Amino acid sequence: MTFDWFRRQYSDQPEAAQSEAEPTEAPSAAPEVTTAEDYLAWAKAAYQNIQKRQQEAPAPTAPAPEAEAAETKTEALEAKTLEAETLEAASAVPAAGTEPIESLPTLPETAVPAIESATPLPFWAEAEAERQARLERLKAEAIAEPASAPSAATIATPELPPPIILDEGFLWSAEILASQGRRPEQISIEEITWLKRLRQGLDKTRRGLVNQLRAIVGQGPLNNDAVLEIEAALLQADVGVAATDAIIQALQTRLRDETLPPEEAIIYLKQLIREMLDAPLGEQKGYLFAPQKDQLNIWLITGVNGAGKTTTIGKLAHIASQSGYRCLIAAADTFRAAAVEQVKVWGHRSGVEVIANPGKNTDPAAVVFDAITAAQARGTELLLVDTAGRLQNKKNLMDELSKVRRIIDKKAGDACIESLLVLDSTLGQNGLRQAEVFAEAAQLSGVVLTKLDGTAKGGIALAVVQQLGLPIRFIGAGEGIEDLRPFSSYEFVEALLNG
């Protein structure tokens, strides 16, 4: 039973229940889960379901100890037989040469002292001779020692999933999932682990932004002076001028109608940020970004050097393969040294085949053409295209990217094509200009935010959405293969402002 991360449900879940299982991006609190006691009971039920699912899951098969022991005994017997035959052959050689040796005249006893009185060897020669003697002795002992049967401790056991712990992080993650209308039996250990990681990744931004907001709203009902302080806090979190102006204008409009207590001010601020993050989706606000089943989907991954494109490719391939999609990777980054080898390593880790050209400095468009041909022949559902990193002011490289996009449109016109820009969150506002130029060359349809765990400026997500009008499709909050997941505005805002 696999967990489909794109649709946030298990593969054996009936299609009729899919609409119930899919979380909406800006949900309201479920009426049956409203108090702290309800959330605690919900978390306990989810914890018990996860434990039950782990117990019922078939354990990974390990090689039988008896079979290994039998094979080891057989190898030991063969080694002993071979050793015995070798000793017999070695003893037979001196026996055959015994008579000639005896017929030779024996050396006189004075010959031995003559040899001993010879000039001694230099110290380096003696050291070399001792070293060679030790090597020969080690070789002899290694050959003579029969292979022993492995003990129970040395037999490799399959890696088991980490045990789930009902800690504070689990309770917080369960509350976030329950607030989206999820049921305890629908929750997976992967979702709990990811929410913990997302909360931890946004810790730097949360400590700076939330502490200031709480200090502001804790002074009493929100007024115009407090709004100006909120504006400064948002700008420091790299939310951007346009996004900050939109939030402040909405707060001031609300203040003209009523006075906001501190708790309602935070709730209203969360609502504003969620609506801003969901604005590029338009009428598809509850739409989950996922590849279409039984159809070729092509995702073109672009970005500047060092943004994490190849790493993102590997993580997306892992998500797709774990979610039950037939996936393929096109190694079209033919400029950077060892780029093909790097994407092959990620393909091996995620169990996805990589289509690459063995030559150097080959045409990326040719690699993409071959990859599309292979994907169409094999019935692949998701083709991930890795491209070379390039600065937005390099016109020749941007033209090359446009050529790759034309090849995709021409060769696979009936495929579902997405062009995703990988942005390094640590760059802050500097990444916005990159996105503007890439949007023209690659016809961008979404953004992947990476390295959120290494910056205190997580507000860049709002700046990207507000200024570019592009939805955020995936976010990364770590270096591991499990540290990239589909974006959810509700979970992001809760981890940012309520962690």
Buried (B, 14 or more C-beta within 10 A) or exposed (E): EEBBBBBBBBEEBEEEEBEEBBBBBBBEEBEEBEEEEBBEBBBBBBBEBBBEBBEEEEEEEEEEEEEBBEEBEEEBEEBEEEBEEEEEEEEEEEEEEEEEEEEEEEEEEEEEEEEEEEEEEEEEEEEEEEEEEEEEEEEEEEEEEEEEBBEEEEEEEEEEEEEBEBEEBBBBBBBBBBBBBBBBBBBBBBBBBBBBBBBBBBBBBBEBBBEBBEEBBEEEBBEEEBBEBBBEBBBBBBBBBBBBBBBBEBBEEBBEEEEBEBEBBBBBBBEBBBBBBBBBBEEEBBBBBBBEEEEBBBBBBBBBEEBBBBBBBBBBBBBBBBBBBBBBBBBBBBBEEEBBEBBBBBBEEBEBBBBBBEEEEBBBBBBBBBBBEBBBEEEBBBBBBBBBBBEBEEEEBBEBBBBBBEBBEEBBEEBBBBBBBBBBBBBBBEBBEBBEBBBEBBBBBBBBBBBBBBBBBBBBBBBBBBBBEBBBBBBBBBBEBBBBBBBBBBBBBBBBBBB
